[in-house]
Amino acid sequence: MAGGLPHGRPRRPAEEPVKTDPEAFIRANTGVVAPPHVPEIRLRLATEAHELWLKTEEELEEIGLPPPFWAFAWAGGQGLARHVLDHPELVSGKSVLDVASGSGLVGIAARMAGAATVLCADIDPWSGTAIRLNAALNGVALDHTAEDLVGRDGGWDVVLAGDVFYDRAFADALVPWFSALAARGAAVLVGDPGRAYCPRDRMAALATYSVPVTRALEDSEVKRTTVWRFVS
């Protein structure tokens, strides 16, 4: 992972034991940053100025830290968060699930846009701490779970997923779940910057954004990011 998280790395379960305090580590290795496409929101993120940016995956494993997806504002999440903020009627007064939440960026946007409740789900135990800290930065209340919710239905009105189709196995699990949720009436919205396993034939495009990103993460400085709605 030298030089930052490469794009497309599969999200894997956090099997390593936590060997350091997550909150202390996050506070020490991130800074408060406004993602460029959603400047209304502040997040604790790693940048080139932080040691976390340069650590290899082996060094992270030594301290019990899985690849820190929560430490970066990915293009799909930024595009989806922008769309939710610009179209609050999508979530206002509704119950929302934010899938593979990472930093909590999309969930925070949903709460700022008037969602009644937001559940941020991410199997990485470090993500829960990042979400709690980031929610506090933005003065919003978020619920969090580290349970794997794929295949379950909690009756959510809206399901949001930013940048989730980077891995074939994960995509294969998500597509039938999202389809089932859409079929029973949930609005399933996806932010995707052209990942390899995005099922475009199963979705309708709502908007496209040019999202500024970090070249070390995405091999470009701008990612064309589309917000899609799943169709049943």
C-alpha positions as CSV (number, residue, x, y, z in Angstrom):
1,M,0.0,0.0,0.0
2,A,3.0,2.3,-0.3
3,G,2.1,5.7,-1.5
4,G,-1.6,5.4,-0.6
5,L,-4.4,2.9,-1.2
6,P,-4.5,1.8,-4.8
7,H,-7.9,1.9,-6.4
8,G,-9.8,-1.3,-6.7
9,R,-8.3,-3.2,-3.7
10,P,-11.0,-5.6,-2.4
11,R,-12.5,-4.8,1.0
12,R,-11.7,-7.7,3.2
13,P,-12.9,-8.7,6.7
14,A,-10.8,-7.2,9.5
15,E,-9.4,-10.4,11.0
16,E,-6.4,-8.8,12.7
17,P,-6.8,-8.0,16.4
18,V,-6.8,-4.3,17.2
19,K,-3.4,-3.6,18.9
20,T,-3.8,0.1,19.4
21,D,-6.6,2.5,20.4
22,P,-8.6,3.3,17.2
23,E,-9.6,6.8,18.3
24,A,-6.2,7.8,19.4
25,F,-4.7,6.5,16.2
26,I,-7.2,8.2,13.9
27,R,-6.8,11.5,15.6
28,A,-3.0,11.2,15.4
29,N,-2.9,10.1,11.7
30,T,-5.5,12.2,10.0
31,G,-6.5,15.8,9.6
32,V,-9.8,17.5,9.3
33,V,-10.4,18.0,5.6
34,A,-13.4,19.1,3.5
35,P,-13.6,16.7,0.5
36,P,-13.4,18.9,-2.7
37,H,-16.8,17.8,-4.2
38,V,-18.7,18.2,-0.9
39,P,-17.1,21.2,0.9
40,E,-20.0,21.4,3.3
41,I,-18.8,18.2,5.0
42,R,-15.6,17.8,7.2
43,L,-13.9,14.5,7.6
44,R,-10.9,13.1,9.4
45,L,-8.8,11.9,6.4
46,A,-5.3,10.9,5.6
47,T,-3.4,13.1,3.2
48,E,0.2,13.1,1.9
49,A,1.0,15.1,5.1
50,H,0.2,12.1,7.3
51,E,2.3,9.0,8.0
52,L,-0.7,6.8,7.5
53,W,-0.6,7.7,3.8
54,L,2.9,6.1,3.5
55,K,2.5,3.0,5.6
56,T,2.6,-0.4,3.8
57,E,0.0,-3.0,4.3
58,E,2.5,-5.0,6.3
59,E,3.1,-2.1,8.6
60,L,-0.6,-1.7,9.1
61,E,-1.0,-5.3,9.9
62,E,1.7,-4.9,12.6
63,I,-0.6,-2.6,14.5
64,G,-3.8,-4.6,13.7
65,L,-5.2,-2.1,11.1
66,P,-6.8,-3.4,8.0
67,P,-6.5,-1.3,4.8
68,P,-8.0,2.0,6.0
69,F,-10.7,2.7,3.4
70,W,-12.3,5.0,6.0
71,A,-9.3,7.4,5.7
72,F,-10.1,8.5,2.2
73,A,-13.0,10.3,0.4
74,W,-13.5,8.0,-2.6
75,A,-14.9,9.4,-5.8
76,G,-18.1,7.3,-5.8
77,G,-18.9,8.4,-2.3
78,Q,-18.3,12.1,-3.0
79,G,-20.5,12.0,-6.1
80,L,-23.3,10.3,-4.2
81,A,-23.0,12.6,-1.2
82,R,-23.2,15.6,-3.6
83,H,-26.3,14.3,-5.2
84,V,-28.0,13.7,-1.9
85,L,-27.2,17.2,-0.7
86,D,-28.4,18.7,-3.9
87,H,-31.6,16.6,-3.9
88,P,-32.7,16.4,-0.3
89,E,-36.2,15.1,-1.3
90,L,-34.5,11.7,-1.9
91,V,-33.9,11.2,1.8
92,S,-35.8,13.8,3.7
93,G,-37.8,12.3,6.5
94,K,-36.8,8.7,5.5
95,S,-34.9,5.8,7.0
96,V,-31.6,5.3,5.2
97,L,-28.9,2.6,5.1
98,D,-25.4,3.6,4.0
99,V,-23.7,0.4,2.8
100,A,-19.9,0.0,3.2
101,S,-19.9,3.4,4.8
102,G,-16.2,3.9,5.3
103,S,-15.7,7.4,6.7
104,G,-19.5,7.9,6.9
105,L,-19.4,10.6,4.2
106,V,-22.6,9.5,2.4
107,G,-24.4,8.9,5.7
108,I,-23.5,12.3,6.9
109,A,-24.8,13.9,3.7
110,A,-28.1,12.0,4.1
111,R,-28.5,13.3,7.7
112,M,-27.6,16.9,6.6
113,A,-30.3,16.5,3.8
114,G,-32.9,15.7,6.4
115,A,-33.0,11.9,6.7
116,A,-35.0,10.8,9.8
117,T,-32.4,8.0,10.6
118,V,-29.2,6.8,9.0
119,L,-27.6,3.4,9.7
120,C,-24.0,3.3,8.5
121,A,-22.9,-0.3,7.9
122,D,-19.2,-1.4,7.5
123,I,-17.6,-4.6,8.6
124,D,-14.3,-2.8,9.4
125,P,-14.3,-2.2,13.1
126,W,-12.1,0.9,12.7
127,S,-14.8,2.4,10.5
128,G,-17.2,2.7,13.4
129,T,-14.8,4.9,15.2
130,A,-14.1,7.1,12.1
131,I,-17.9,7.4,11.6
132,R,-18.5,8.5,15.2
133,L,-15.7,11.1,15.0
134,N,-16.8,12.4,11.6
135,A,-20.5,12.6,12.7
136,A,-19.5,14.7,15.6
137,L,-17.4,17.0,13.4
138,N,-20.6,17.7,11.4
139,G,-23.1,17.8,14.2
140,V,-25.2,14.9,13.1
141,A,-26.3,11.7,14.7
142,L,-25.6,8.4,12.9
143,D,-26.2,4.8,13.9
144,H,-23.5,2.3,13.1
145,T,-23.2,-1.5,12.7
146,A,-20.2,-3.7,11.9
147,E,-22.5,-6.6,11.0
148,D,-22.6,-7.9,7.4
149,L,-26.1,-6.8,6.3
150,V,-25.9,-8.1,2.8
151,G,-29.1,-10.1,2.0
152,R,-31.0,-8.6,4.9
153,D,-33.9,-6.2,4.8
154,G,-34.4,-3.7,7.7
155,G,-37.3,-1.9,5.9
156,W,-35.1,1.0,4.9
157,D,-36.7,3.6,2.6
158,V,-33.4,4.4,1.0
159,V,-30.2,2.4,0.5
160,L,-27.1,4.4,-0.4
161,A,-23.8,2.8,-1.7
162,G,-20.8,4.8,-2.7
163,D,-18.0,3.1,-4.6
164,V,-18.9,-0.6,-3.9
165,F,-18.4,-2.3,-7.2
166,Y,-14.6,-2.7,-7.2
167,D,-14.5,-6.4,-6.4
168,R,-16.3,-9.2,-8.3
169,A,-17.3,-11.3,-5.3
170,F,-18.7,-8.3,-3.4
171,A,-20.5,-7.1,-6.5
172,D,-22.0,-10.6,-7.0
173,A,-23.4,-10.5,-3.5
174,L,-24.7,-6.9,-3.8
175,V,-26.6,-7.1,-7.1
176,P,-29.3,-9.6,-6.0
177,W,-29.6,-7.9,-2.7
178,F,-30.0,-4.4,-4.2
179,S,-32.5,-5.8,-6.8
180,A,-34.6,-7.3,-4.1
181,L,-34.7,-4.1,-2.1
182,A,-35.6,-2.1,-5.2
183,A,-38.3,-4.6,-6.0
184,R,-40.1,-4.1,-2.7
185,G,-39.9,-0.3,-3.1
186,A,-36.7,0.9,-1.6
187,A,-34.8,3.6,-3.5
188,V,-31.3,2.1,-4.0
189,L,-28.8,4.7,-5.1
190,V,-25.2,4.0,-6.1
191,G,-22.3,6.3,-6.7
192,D,-19.8,4.8,-9.1
193,P,-16.7,6.2,-10.9
194,G,-16.5,3.5,-13.5
195,R,-15.5,0.5,-11.4
196,A,-15.1,-2.8,-13.3
197,Y,-18.0,-4.6,-11.8
198,C,-20.6,-1.9,-11.8
199,P,-23.9,-3.5,-13.2
200,R,-24.9,-0.6,-15.4
201,D,-27.5,-2.7,-17.2
202,R,-29.4,-3.0,-13.9
203,M,-29.6,0.7,-13.1
204,A,-30.8,4.0,-14.4
205,A,-28.4,7.0,-14.5
206,L,-29.6,10.0,-12.4
207,A,-26.6,12.4,-12.7
208,T,-22.9,12.5,-13.6
209,Y,-20.2,14.6,-11.8
210,S,-16.6,15.4,-12.3
211,V,-15.1,14.6,-8.9
212,P,-11.6,15.9,-8.0
213,V,-9.5,13.1,-6.5
214,T,-5.9,12.3,-5.6
215,R,-3.8,10.9,-8.4
216,A,-2.1,8.4,-6.0
217,L,-5.4,6.9,-5.2
218,E,-7.2,6.9,-8.6
219,D,-4.4,7.3,-11.2
220,S,-6.1,10.6,-12.3
221,E,-7.0,14.0,-10.9
222,V,-10.7,13.9,-11.8
223,K,-13.0,10.9,-11.9
224,R,-16.2,11.0,-13.9
225,T,-18.7,9.6,-11.4
226,T,-22.3,8.6,-12.1
227,V,-25.1,8.3,-9.6
228,W,-27.4,5.4,-10.5
229,R,-30.7,4.1,-9.2
230,F,-31.2,0.4,-9.1
231,V,-34.3,-0.9,-11.0
232,S,-36.0,-4.1,-10.0
